[in-house]
Amino acid sequence: MTAFLLGALFGLIGFGYFLYGKRQKEMMPMLVGLAFCVYPYFVTQVYLMVLIGVVLMAVPYFYAKWF
């Protein structure tokens, strides 16, 4: 049940990233948003799901800072 709820939560976060990227015409948030929506289907372990989610949330921040 926890994996299901986390998958739904990360899917909503991914949808937000995707919409933001689409409106700003930025490719990185769109790709991260798609990754957020897809990866819960393949990862079933809760701790790994949270770890990947946190890393994906940080990717646009560090990408924008370095590039």
Secondary structure per residue as TSV (DSSP state, phi and psi in degrees):
chain	resnum	aa	ss	phi	psi
A	1	M	-	360.0	-38.3
A	2	T	H	-64.4	-41.7
A	3	A	H	-63.4	-38.0
A	4	F	H	-63.5	-46.3
A	5	L	H	-67.1	-40.0
A	6	L	H	-66.2	-38.0
A	7	G	H	-61.0	-42.0
A	8	A	H	-65.9	-41.7
A	9	L	H	-62.6	-47.7
A	10	F	H	-68.8	-29.7
A	11	G	H	-64.3	-40.6
A	12	L	H	-66.4	-40.7
A	13	I	H	-62.4	-42.4
A	14	G	H	-62.8	-39.2
A	15	F	H	-61.8	-40.5
A	16	G	H	-64.6	-43.9
A	17	Y	H	-60.6	-43.5
A	18	F	H	-63.2	-45.9
A	19	L	H	-63.6	-40.3
A	20	Y	H	-61.2	-47.0
A	21	G	H	-63.5	-37.7
A	22	K	H	-67.3	-43.1
A	23	R	H	-70.7	-34.2
A	24	Q	H	-88.4	-4.5
A	25	K	T	58.1	44.1
A	26	E	-	-112.6	130.6
A	27	M	H	-77.5	-36.9
A	28	M	H	-61.4	-50.4
A	29	P	H	-62.7	-32.0
A	30	M	H	-65.9	-43.6
A	31	L	H	-66.7	-40.3
A	32	V	H	-65.6	-38.7
A	33	G	H	-61.6	-42.8
A	34	L	H	-64.4	-41.5
A	35	A	H	-62.2	-40.5
A	36	F	H	-60.9	-39.0
A	37	C	H	-74.5	-26.0
A	38	V	H	-96.3	-40.0
A	39	Y	G	-63.9	-29.1
A	40	P	G	-62.2	-19.6
A	41	Y	G	-71.1	-25.5
A	42	F	T	-104.0	-18.9
A	43	V	-	-109.9	123.2
A	44	T	-	-110.6	-16.7
A	45	Q	-	-79.1	130.6
A	46	V	H	-63.8	-46.6
A	47	Y	H	-64.3	-40.2
A	48	L	H	-67.5	-36.9
A	49	M	H	-63.4	-43.1
A	50	V	H	-66.9	-42.2
A	51	L	H	-61.8	-46.7
A	52	I	H	-64.3	-38.9
A	53	G	H	-62.0	-43.3
A	54	V	H	-65.7	-41.3
A	55	V	H	-64.8	-43.3
A	56	L	H	-64.8	-34.4
A	57	M	H	-66.5	-30.3
A	58	A	H	-84.4	-19.5
A	59	V	H	-57.8	-49.8
A	60	P	H	-62.9	-34.5
A	61	Y	H	-63.8	-50.3
A	62	F	H	-73.2	-31.3
A	63	Y	H	-64.0	-44.2
A	64	A	H	-67.3	-32.3
A	65	K	H	-73.6	-36.9
A	66	W	H	-87.1	-27.8
A	67	F	-	-116.2	360.0
